[in-house]
């Protein structure tokens, strides 16, 4: 037997294989270590990019998202169309005469009369002291000339939590802003339609109304043929309400009938104060009214840029809306009024109404009542003032779902006293009501998970033949009685509820500046530290772990990106809405986990299970 040579022992087949295997294992370990290092570097880079994005958004919020207090009426005094300042001591013959602004009062085409046309004579404008009315809810300033409401501030509703002492300003007249409420008597004998506006006398210029209602009486008189006519404009102020009754009282002590038309008007410069969030909707700014044909009709400023709006309505109201607040004139009877909207020659927008011609006979006293509301859009309050006025809390086309959702939310708040906790309770109620639909969806997805290994094998076998792949997958679905659409349709059925709830949380003034806990002190604005959006994105990732993998690799990548995209999107959404979505995901995960485990256990036992 020949001896084994050393070189043969060293390079035997067995040794070569073992050496090759050892080398491969060593290379694999080195590659694995290199791969792990690359993974760590990649995730570290992603984490660094996420931190940079977080800091950038925080800085953007500080630079552009903060509220800036508007100038107060003291910083921006009333002015007139004159180069020289005019005070109450300026002699009348030194006050400049100006051509009347067409936006000052309704023109002749809007005053229905049976006799002569209204005079278009010139009128006088002058700086004057205003009547200040302060209540716990409202600060109002009334112009003694014509009795126009020139300022309304709401101390109970500051512009932001950052400036708690700066009230939200609705009506205002200064160098930068024009938004006023006017009313009066026009027509053949009306004082407001005469060559000069009436200047009312008032006992005092400062009113503090705290405990009991009080009347503020402005009066003026004019000598006419055979006697005198006195007009009193009475503001009935209730310190516990934003609603003000405005009574125009005519005392005819002459020998001739006094013929007038009541009018009320809101004049707005069209400038928008509030801004939309980065991805949020733009709040509506414009007019709205109720008509004989429609309960609620919106008239945007751009709708009257070219053509006037005119509509005859029995009774009714007209308002200018903004986010969370409105100002409105409401008539007190069902007489036929002419409602109008227009843009005047100075670019301002006028929305108002004129009443039918009325006659106050000699020796009689006539009263014309209007109701003026300027305050928050609180549904129950508006519903008590006038029919359909609560519709100014605009929930869109899904209002029939939003209204009951709001009442459930309001009821929950009455129990717990915290709007954030009320949102959580509402989310639980909605999820319980929709559980049958959700269970159908979760059951379908759970069955998809059980057949996913078989789908994967089919993909590996027929990956090159798209048509055969589709046929085999559909055959598997029929065999296992799985319908992918069953998982989608119930989820689509829940979308209207989510959209309706979105508008409830976005439009309800009750949630404005409402605190939740810790750092969330305003549920109507975005989370300042983005904690809720990040948790919401994490909850979406958890939910994806329970879902079957998508068959298409591109779809799998898209599903992985969705939580990141939703997190970025929800950063700019109100915290109340993100809280709802987060709680919805948590409850959905719990429900889906429960249904999935039941289906998997039933599948392992070889039987089907119906959702409970």
C-alpha positions in Angstrom: 0.0 0.0 0.0 1.5 3.2 -1.1 2.1 5.9 1.6 -0.1 9.0 1.6 1.9 11.9 0.4 1.9 15.1 2.5 0.6 17.2 -0.3 -2.3 14.9 -0.8 -3.2 15.0 2.8 -3.1 18.8 2.8 -5.2 19.2 -0.2 -7.7 16.3 0.1 -11.3 16.9 -1.1 -12.6 16.8 2.5 -10.1 19.4 3.6 -10.8 21.6 0.7 -14.5 21.6 1.3 -14.0 22.2 5.0 -11.7 25.1 4.3 -14.0 26.5 1.7 -16.9 26.3 4.1 -14.9 28.0 6.8 -13.9 30.7 4.5 -17.5 31.2 3.3 -18.7 31.3 6.9 -16.0 33.8 7.8 -16.9 35.9 4.7 -20.6 35.7 5.6 -19.8 36.9 9.1 -17.7 39.7 7.9 -20.5 40.6 5.4 -23.1 40.3 8.1 -21.1 42.6 10.4 -20.6 45.1 7.5 -24.4 44.9 6.8 -25.2 45.5 10.5 -22.9 48.5 10.5 -24.6 49.8 7.3 -28.0 49.3 8.9 -27.0 51.2 12.0 -25.6 54.0 9.9 -28.7 54.2 7.8 -31.1 54.2 10.8 -28.8 56.8 12.5 -29.0 59.0 9.4 -32.8 58.7 9.3 -33.0 59.6 13.0 -30.8 62.6 12.4 -32.9 63.7 9.5 -36.0 63.3 11.6 -34.6 65.4 14.4 -33.6 68.1 11.8 -37.1 68.1 10.3 -38.6 68.4 13.8 -36.4 71.4 14.6 -37.2 73.0 11.3 -40.9 72.6 11.8 -40.6 74.0 15.3 -38.7 77.0 14.0 -41.2 77.5 11.2 -44.0 77.5 13.8 -42.3 80.1 15.9 -41.6 82.3 12.9 -44.9 82.1 11.1 -47.5 80.2 13.3 -47.7 82.5 16.3 -50.5 84.9 16.9 -49.7 88.6 16.8 -52.0 90.9 18.8 -53.9 93.3 16.5 -53.7 97.0 17.2 -56.3 98.1 19.7 -58.7 100.9 19.1 -56.4 103.2 21.2 -53.5 102.4 18.9 -55.5 103.0 15.8 -57.9 105.9 16.3 -60.9 106.7 14.2 -60.2 108.9 11.2 -62.1 110.8 8.6 -61.4 111.7 5.0 -59.4 114.8 5.8 -55.8 115.9 5.9 -56.3 117.8 9.2 -57.5 116.1 12.4 -61.0 117.0 13.4 -62.2 117.0 17.0 -65.5 117.5 18.7 -64.6 121.1 19.3 -64.0 121.9 15.6 -66.6 124.5 14.4 -69.2 123.1 12.1 -68.3 125.5 9.3 -64.7 124.2 9.4 -65.6 120.5 9.0 -64.9 119.4 5.4 -67.8 118.4 3.3 -67.2 115.2 1.5 -69.2 113.2 -1.1 -71.1 110.5 0.7 -69.5 107.0 0.4 -71.8 104.7 -1.4 -71.1 102.1 1.2 -72.4 104.3 4.0 -76.2 103.6 3.7 -78.3 101.7 1.3 -78.9 103.6 -2.0 -82.3 104.6 -3.4 -82.6 101.4 -5.4 -82.9 99.4 -2.2 -85.5 101.6 -0.6 -89.0 100.6 -1.7 -91.3 103.6 -1.6 -94.5 104.9 -3.2 -93.6 108.5 -3.8 -90.5 110.6 -4.4 -86.9 109.5 -4.8 -84.3 109.8 -2.0 -82.1 112.9 -2.0 -78.5 112.4 -3.0 -77.2 115.4 -1.2 -73.8 115.6 0.5 -73.2 114.7 4.2 -70.8 115.6 6.9 -68.2 113.3 8.5 -66.3 114.4 11.6 -64.3 112.9 14.5 -66.4 112.5 17.6 -66.5 110.8 21.0 -68.0 107.4 21.0 -70.4 105.8 23.5 -68.6 103.0 25.4 -70.6 100.1 26.7 -68.8 97.4 28.8 -70.3 94.1 30.0 -68.7 91.0 31.2 -69.1 89.5 27.7 -68.7 92.4 25.4 -67.1 95.8 24.9 -69.0 97.9 22.4 -68.6 101.4 21.1 -71.5 103.3 19.5 -71.2 106.3 17.3 -73.6 109.2 18.4 -73.8 110.1 14.7 -76.4 107.7 13.2 -76.0 105.3 16.1 -73.7 102.9 14.2 -71.9 100.1 16.1 -68.2 100.8 15.5 -66.5 98.4 17.8 -67.2 95.0 19.3 -64.6 93.2 21.4 -65.0 89.8 23.2 -63.0 89.7 26.4 -64.1 86.2 27.2 -62.5 85.1 23.9 -58.8 86.3 23.7 -57.1 86.1 20.3 -54.8 83.4 21.6 -53.5 81.9 24.9 -50.3 83.7 24.2 -52.1 87.0 24.6 -54.9 86.3 27.2 -55.5 90.0 27.8 -56.1 90.9 24.1 -59.8 90.3 23.3 -61.0 89.0 19.9 -62.2 92.0 17.9 -65.1 91.5 15.6 -66.4 95.0 14.6 -63.9 97.8 14.2 -63.4 101.1 12.4 -59.9 102.6 12.1 -57.2 103.4 9.7 -56.6 99.7 8.9 -60.0 98.1 9.3 -63.6 98.6 8.4 -66.2 96.3 9.8 -69.3 98.0 11.3 -73.0 97.5 11.9 -75.5 100.2 10.8 -79.2 100.6 11.2 -81.7 103.4 10.9 -84.7 104.8 9.1 -84.7 105.7 5.5 -87.3 106.6 3.0 -89.4 109.7 2.4 -89.0 111.1 5.9 -86.3 109.0 7.4 -83.6 110.9 9.3 -80.8 108.6 8.0 -81.6 109.4 4.4 -81.5 113.2 4.8 -78.6 115.4 3.7 -76.9 115.0 7.0 -76.9 112.0 9.3 -78.7 112.5 12.6 -76.5 113.2 15.6 -78.1 111.7 18.7 -77.9 113.0 22.2 -77.1 110.6 25.0 -77.1 111.2 28.8 -73.5 109.8 29.2 -70.7 108.3 27.2 -69.6 105.6 29.6 -71.7 102.6 30.6 -70.7 99.7 32.9 -73.5 97.1 32.8 -72.7 94.2 35.0 -75.7 92.8 37.0 -79.0 93.8 35.4 -80.1 94.7 31.8 -80.1 98.4 30.9 -81.4 100.6 28.1 -79.1 103.0 26.4 -81.3 105.7 24.8 -80.1 107.9 22.0 -82.5 110.6 20.9 -82.8 113.3 18.3 -85.6 115.6 17.2 -86.4 117.5 14.1 -88.9 120.3 13.4 -91.3 119.5 10.6 -94.4 121.0 9.2 -97.0 121.4 11.9 -94.8 120.2 14.8 -91.9 118.0 15.7 -90.7 114.4 15.2 -88.5 112.7 17.8 -86.6 109.5 16.9 -85.1 107.5 19.7 -82.6 104.7 19.1 -82.6 102.3 22.1 -80.0 99.7 22.7 -81.3 97.1 25.2 -78.2 95.5 26.7 -78.2 92.3 28.7 -74.8 91.8 30.5 -75.2 88.0 30.2 -75.8 87.9 26.5 -74.2 88.9 23.2 -77.6 89.7 21.8 -78.7 93.3 21.7 -82.2 94.5 20.9 -82.1 97.7 18.8 -85.4 99.6 18.9 -86.1 102.6 16.6 -88.9 104.6 18.2 -90.6 107.4 16.3 -92.8 109.9 18.2 -94.7 111.9 15.6 -95.9 115.2 17.2 -96.7 116.8 13.9 -99.7 117.2 11.7 -98.3 115.1 8.8 -97.8 111.3 8.4 -94.1 110.2 8.9 -93.1 107.7 6.2 -90.0 105.6 6.7 -88.3 102.3 5.8 -86.3 100.4 8.4 -82.8 99.3 7.3 -79.9 97.3 8.8 -76.5 96.7 7.3 -73.1 95.1 7.8 -70.2 96.7 6.1 -66.9 94.8 5.7 -63.6 95.7 4.0 -63.2 92.0 2.9 -59.8 91.6 4.7 -59.2 88.3 6.2 -57.9 88.2 9.8 -57.5 84.5 10.5 -55.3 82.3 8.3 -55.5 78.6 7.5 -53.1 76.0 8.9 -50.4 74.7 6.5 -52.5 71.8 5.3 -55.8 72.7 6.9 -58.8 74.2 5.2 -59.2 78.0 4.7 -62.0 79.3 7.1 -65.0 80.8 5.3 -65.3 84.6 5.4 -68.4 86.0 3.8 -72.1 86.5 4.2 -75.0 84.1 4.8 -78.7 84.4 5.1 -81.9 82.4 5.2 -84.4 82.8 2.4 -88.0 81.6 1.6 -86.5 78.8 -0.6 -83.4 77.8 1.2 -82.7 77.5 5.0 -79.1 78.5 4.6 -77.4 80.3 1.7 -73.8 81.6 1.6 -72.8 84.6 -0.4 -69.1 85.0 -0.7 -67.5 88.4 -1.2 -66.4 87.4 -4.7 -70.0 86.5 -5.5 -71.0 90.2 -5.4 -67.9 91.7 -7.0 -69.6 92.1 -10.4 -73.3 91.8 -9.6 -75.5 92.7 -6.7 -77.4 90.1 -4.7 -81.1 90.9 -4.2 -83.7 88.6 -2.6 -87.1 89.3 -1.0 -87.6 87.3 2.2 -90.3 87.1 4.7 -88.6 87.8 8.1 -85.2 86.3 8.3 -81.6 87.4 9.1 -78.4 88.2 7.4 -74.9 87.7 8.8 -71.2 87.9 8.1 -69.3 84.8 9.2 -65.8 84.1 10.1 -64.1 81.2 11.9 -65.8 80.6 15.2 -67.7 84.0 15.2 -70.4 85.9 13.4 -72.3 89.2 13.4 -75.9 89.2 12.3 -79.0 91.4 12.0 -82.3 89.6 12.7 -85.7 91.0 12.0 -88.5 90.6 14.5 -91.5 89.9 12.3 -92.4 88.1 9.1 -92.9 91.1 6.9 -91.4 91.1 3.5 -87.8 92.5 3.5 -85.4 93.2 0.7 -82.0 91.6 1.4 -79.0 92.7 -0.6 -75.3 92.3 -1.0 -72.9 94.4 -3.1 -69.4 95.8 -3.4 -69.5 99.6 -3.3 -67.3 102.1 -5.2 -64.7 102.2 -2.4 -64.2 98.4 -2.5 -66.1 97.6 0.7 -68.8 94.9 0.9 -72.3 95.7 2.2 -74.8 93.1 3.2 -78.1 94.2 4.7 -81.9 94.5 4.5 -84.5 97.2 4.0 -88.1 96.9 5.2 -91.4 97.8 3.7 -92.6 101.3 3.8 -94.2 102.1 7.1 -96.3 105.1 8.2 -96.4 106.7 11.7 -99.5 108.9 11.8 -99.8 112.2 13.6 -100.0 111.9 17.4 -98.8 108.2 17.3 -95.6 106.4 18.2 -94.1 103.7 16.0 -91.6 101.1 17.0 -89.3 99.2 14.7 -87.3 96.4 16.3 -84.1 94.7 15.1 -81.9 92.2 17.0 -78.1 92.4 16.7 -75.8 89.5 17.6 -72.0 89.7 17.5 -70.3 86.8 19.2 -69.3 83.2 19.1 -71.1 80.6 16.9 -72.7 78.7 19.8 -75.3 76.4 18.3 -77.9 76.4 21.1 -77.7 80.2 21.5 -78.1 80.8 17.8 -81.0 78.4 17.5 -82.9 80.3 20.2 -82.4 83.6 18.4 -83.8 82.8 15.0 -84.8 79.9 12.8 -81.9 78.3 10.9 -79.3 80.7 12.4 -77.6 77.7 14.0 -76.7 76.6 10.5 -74.0 79.2 10.4 -72.0 76.6 12.4 -71.3 75.2 9.0 -70.6 71.4 9.0 -70.8 71.1 5.3 -72.8 68.4 3.4 -72.4 65.9 6.2 -74.2 68.2 8.8 -76.8 65.5 9.5 -74.0 63.3 10.9 -72.0 66.2 12.5 -74.9 67.6 14.5 -75.6 64.4 16.5 -71.9 63.8 16.9 -71.5 67.3 18.4 -74.4 66.7 20.9 -72.7 63.4 22.0 -69.5 65.3 22.4 -71.3 68.1 24.4 -73.0 65.5 26.6 -69.7 63.8 27.3 -68.1 67.2 28.2 -70.9 67.8 30.6 -70.0 64.6 32.4 -66.2 65.0 32.6 -65.6 68.7 32.2 -62.7 68.3 29.8 -63.1 68.5 26.0 -60.1 66.2 25.4 -61.6 63.5 27.6 -64.9 64.1 25.8 -63.2 63.4 22.5 -61.9 60.1 23.8 -65.4 59.2 25.1 -66.9 60.1 21.7 -64.3 58.0 19.9 -65.2 55.0 22.1 -68.9 55.5 21.4 -68.3 55.7 17.6 -66.1 52.7 17.6 -68.6 50.6 19.5 -71.4 51.7 17.1 -69.3 50.8 14.0 -67.9 47.6 15.5 -70.0 45.3 13.3 -68.6 47.0 10.2 -65.1 47.0 11.6 -65.3 43.3 12.6 -66.2 42.4 9.0 -63.1 44.2 7.8 -60.8 42.8 10.4 -62.1 39.3 9.8 -61.3 39.6 6.1 -57.8 40.9 6.8 -57.2 38.1 9.3 -58.2 35.5 6.7 -55.8 37.2 4.2 -53.1 36.7 6.7 -53.8 32.9 6.9 -53.5 32.5 3.1 -50.6 34.9 2.7 -48.0 32.0 2.7 -49.8 30.3 -0.1 -50.0 33.6 -2.0 -46.2 34.0 -1.6 -45.6 30.5 -3.0 -47.8 31.3 -6.0 -45.8 34.5 -6.6 -42.6 32.6 -6.5 -43.9 30.0 -8.9 -45.7 32.3 -11.4 -43.9 35.6 -10.8 -42.9 35.8 -14.5 -46.5 35.3 -15.8 -48.8 38.1 -14.6 -51.9 36.6 -16.1 -51.3 33.1 -14.6 -50.4 34.7 -11.3 -53.7 36.6 -11.2 -55.7 33.5 -12.1 -54.0 31.3 -9.4 -54.5 34.0 -6.7 -58.2 34.4 -7.6 -58.6 30.6 -7.5 -57.1 30.6 -4.1 -59.4 33.3 -2.9 -62.4 31.3 -4.1 -61.1 28.1 -2.5 -60.5 29.7 0.8 -63.6 32.0 0.6 -61.6 35.2 1.0 -62.8 38.4 -0.6 -60.2 41.3 -0.3 -63.0 43.8 -1.0 -64.7 42.8 2.2 -61.9 44.4 4.1 -62.1 47.7 2.2 -65.8 48.4 1.9 -66.5 48.6 5.7 -63.6 51.0 6.1 -65.0 53.2 3.3 -68.4 53.2 5.0 -66.7 54.7 8.1 -65.1 57.6 6.2 -68.3 59.8 6.3 -68.3 59.6 10.1 -64.6 60.6 10.3 -65.2 63.6 7.9 -68.3 64.6 9.9 -66.4 64.5 13.1 -63.5 66.4 11.5 -65.9 69.3 10.8 -67.3 69.1 14.4 -63.8 69.5 15.8 -62.8 72.2 13.3 -65.9 74.3 13.4 -67.1 74.2 17.0 -66.2 77.3 19.0 -66.5 75.3 22.2 -63.2 73.6 21.4 -61.4 76.9 20.7 -58.6 77.3 23.4 -60.0 74.4 25.3 -57.3 72.6 27.3 -56.7 68.9 27.4 -53.7 68.2 29.8 -50.0 69.0 30.3 -48.6 70.7 27.2 -51.9 70.7 25.2 -53.7 73.8 26.3 -55.7 74.5 23.0 -57.3 71.6 21.2 -58.2 73.8 18.2 -54.5 74.3 17.2 -51.7 71.9 16.4 -49.8 70.1 19.0 -46.8 72.5 19.8 -44.4 69.6 20.4 -45.9 67.1 17.8 -46.2 64.4 20.4 -49.8 63.4 19.3 -48.9 63.2 15.6 -45.8 61.0 16.3 -47.8 58.7 18.5 -50.5 58.6 15.8 -47.8 57.5 13.2 -46.5 54.9 15.6 -50.1 53.5 16.0 -50.4 53.2 12.3 -47.2 51.1 12.2 -48.6 48.8 14.8 -51.8 48.4 12.9 -49.8 47.5 9.7 -48.2 44.6 11.6 -51.6 43.0 11.9 -52.5 43.4 8.3 -51.5 40.9 5.6 -48.5 41.9 3.5 -49.3 43.5 0.1 -48.6 41.2 -2.8 -46.9 43.8 -4.9 -43.5 45.0 -3.6 -44.3 48.6 -4.7 -47.5 48.5 -2.7 -45.5 47.2 0.3 -43.2 50.2 0.1 -46.1 52.6 -0.2 -47.7 51.1 2.9 -44.5 51.6 4.8 -44.4 55.2 3.8 -48.0 56.0 4.7 -47.4 56.3 8.5 -44.6 58.8 7.8 -46.8 60.8 5.4 -49.7 60.8 7.8 -47.5 61.9 10.6 -46.2 64.9 8.6 -49.8 65.8 7.5 -51.3 65.6 11.0 -48.6 67.8 12.4 -50.5 70.8 11.2 -54.0 69.5 12.1 -55.8 70.6 15.3 -54.7 68.6 18.3 -58.3 67.6 19.0 -58.5 65.9 15.6 -55.2 64.2 16.0 -56.3 63.0 19.5 -59.4 61.5 17.9 -57.4 59.8 15.2 -54.8 58.4 17.7 -57.6 57.0 19.9 -59.3 55.6 16.9 -56.1 53.8 15.9 -55.6 52.4 19.4 -59.1 51.1 19.6 -58.9 49.7 16.0 -55.7 47.9 16.9 -57.3 46.3 20.0 -60.4 45.3 18.0 -58.3 44.0 15.1 -56.0 42.0 17.4 -59.0 40.4 19.1 -60.7 39.4 15.8 -57.4 38.3 14.2 -56.5 35.9 17.1 -60.0 34.4 17.0 -59.8 33.8 13.2 -56.3 32.3 13.5 -57.4 30.0 16.3 -60.5 29.0 14.3 -58.4 28.4 11.2 -56.0 26.2 13.2 -58.9 24.2 14.5 -60.3 23.9 10.9 -63.5 25.9 11.4 -64.7 29.4 10.6 -65.7 32.1 13.0 -68.3 34.8 12.8 -67.5 38.2 14.3 -69.2 39.0 17.6 
